[in-house]
């Protein structure tokens, strides 16, 4: 029998309790090989289909951007936690720190972590973090990564993301933002136009952000804007480097 974390009630962050429940064991296969099948086999296991589609292009981009020496990456709004495990497995120099804004989100990540015990030393327990509420507690990191947040959250989340990252990054650290963006005042494809209309119908505070507007916010927080990387399906990886004074490194 395998015991996985049960979502805990929200309360004091320092007293957050992670309970467990018991579920039947399943075949010993690689849980990341077919994450949809894994989710179907494990009761209560969250799965984000987009992660299986975009994880390898993102991994390739990160491999060319992150330091080759041991480094620590804070992921904001990790969702199910599937990206954390995939990136840590493929990038052995990286220690990945996932995060979510709710206790239920932390429990979702914990479930996936327990399926990959060989990665437990480099995918750390998820931390409670609200992107829109900087400064974020914790030690300095070499990179802050986020996927598919800016368009499904109010603009205040993007502002908080940039400000929070600026305070947590070491000198030369990277803020990496993946997702769909408008460019030069327009959509980069018909699919993005339809997606944006659907987002705004669901919530008027959501919608695709102008890449240039995010660039301006990053510059205002001291970041150097590096060339954005084209990604599949009209997505982009925005790259911002912080040149500020070196901070005390994590131990």
N, C-alpha and C positions, 0 to 999 in steps of 0.2 A: 504494500500500500504506500502511496506517495502522499505526503502532506504538503498542501499548498496554502499560502496565506489567504485568509478571509478578509474582505474589506473591513476596516476599522472605522468606528465613529469618529468624526472630526472633533477635535478638542484642542487643548494646549499643544503646540507643536512639539515641545520638549517631552510631552507625556504621551505622544502618539503610540497607540498600542496596535501591534499586528498579531491578530489571532490566526488560527489555522483551521482548516477543515480537512477531512480525509476523503480521498477519492480513489477509485480503482487504478491500479497500475496499468500501463499499456506497453506495447511492443517497444523494445529498445532500439529505436532508430534515431537518426539525427533530427531533432525537432525543428531545426532551421531549414532543412532541405525542402520541405513542403509545409510551410507554416499554416496554410489553410487546413490541411489534413490534421496537423497537430492540434489546432484549435477545435476541430470537430471531434477529436478523441479525448480531449481533456475538458471536463465540465467547468464552466466559468472562466475559461481562458480567452482573453480578448485577442482579436486579430484585426489588424488594419491592412486590407488588401493592397493599398498603395505602397506599403513598405516592401512587398515582394517585387513590385514593378520597378521601384526607383532605387533600391538598396545598392545594386551593383554600380550604376552610374555615379551615385554619390560616393561610394567607396573608392572608385577610381579617382574622382576629383580630390577627395581627402588625402589619398595616398601621395598626390603631388603637392599638397599644400601644408600638411602637418610636418613637424620636425621628424627627422629620422631617429633622433635619440628619444629616450623615454619621456613621455609627456602626458599631461592630463587634460581631458576634454570634458567640459560641462555641457550636457545637452539639456536645453530648456524645452519643456512641453514634450516629453518623450513618448507620450501616448501609451501604447502597449509595451514598449521597451524592446521591440524586435530590432530596431536599428542599432540600439546599444550593443546587443549581442553580436550582430553581424559585423559591425565595424571593429569591435574588439577582437573577434576571431581573426579577421583578415589583416588587421594592423597590430602586430604583436608588440609594438613599442608604446601603444596607447593604453592608458587607464581611463575608462569611461565612467562619468558620473551622471546617471540619468536623473530626471526630476519630473515632478508633476505638481499641480496646484491643489489636489484633493487627496484625501486618504484613500478613496477608492482608486484613484490613479496610481498611487504608490503600490497598492495591492496588485493591480494588473501587472506592473513591472516585476514585482516580486515573484509572481507565478512563472513568468518566463525565465527569470534568473534561476529558479530552482530546477528548471528543465535542462540547464546547461551548467552543471556544477563545476566543470573544468574551467569556466570563465569567471567564477565568483571572485577571484582575486583581482581581476581587471575590469569587471563590471560591478561597481560598488553598489551597495544598497541605495535605492532611490531616495532623494531628498525632497522635502516639501518646499516648493518655490513658485511664487506667482510672478510671472514676467512683468506684470504691470506695476509691481510694488518694489522697486529698488530702494535702497541697496539690498542685495541678497547676502545672507550670512554664508560664511565659508572661506576657505583658503583660496589664494590666487590660483588660476588655471592658465594653461597655455593656449586654449581655444575655447570659444563658446559656439556651439552649433545648435541650430533650430531648423526644423523642417515643417513646412505647411502650417505656420502659425499666423503670419501677418494678415492673411486674407480672411481668416475665420475667427477674428478677434477684433475688438475696437482698436482704433488708431493708438489709444493710450497704451496698449500692449506693445506695439512697436517702439514707442517712445521709451517705455520702461525697459524693453529688451536692450536697446542701445545703451541707455544709461547704466543699467545693471552690469552689462558686459564691460563697459569702460572701467568700472570700479573693480572688477574681479580679474581682469587680464594682466598678465605679466608684460613687461616691455617687449614689444614686437609680437604680442599675442594677436590671435585672429578671431574676429567675429564672422561667422559663416552662416548665411541665411538662405535656405533653399525654398523655392516655391515659384508660383506664377506671378509675374509682375507686368504692369504696363510699361511701355517705353516710348519716349518722345511724344507723350500725350495720347497714345493709342494702344490698342490691343496688339499683341504679337501673333495672334491667330484667331480664327473664327471660334475655335473651341473655347478659348479664354473669354471671348465676348459672351458666349452663352453661359459659361460658368459664372462669370461676374454677375450677370443678370439674375441667375438663380440664387447666388449668395445674398444679393441685396434684397431679393424678395423674401428670403428667409429671415434676414436680420438687416435692417438699414445701416447698422454700424459695421457690417462686414463688407468685403469687396476687395478686389485686386488693388494693390497700392502702386503708385508710380515709383519706379525704381529711382528716378532722380530725386523724389521727395525723401526716400529712405537714405540716399547718398547724402543729402543735405543735413539730415539729422545726425548721421554718423560723423560728418565733418565737424558739425557743431559740438560734438562730444570728444573731439580730438583725434578721430580716426583718419587714417589715410585711405582713400578709396582706391582699391586695386581693380583691375579689369574683372567684370562679371563673367562667369563661365556659362556658356550655352549648355543646357541640359535637355534630355529628351522631352517630348510632349510640350514644347514651348515653355518649359520651366527655366529658371536661372539659379545659379549659385552666386549670391552677392558676397564679395570678399572685402573685408575691412581690417586694416592692420593698425594696432594701437602703438604709437611710438613713445608713450609716456615713460616716466622713470620706472626702473625695475622695482618690483615689489618683493617682499620677502616670500621666498618660494615655499610651497608646501613640503612637508617632510615626507 
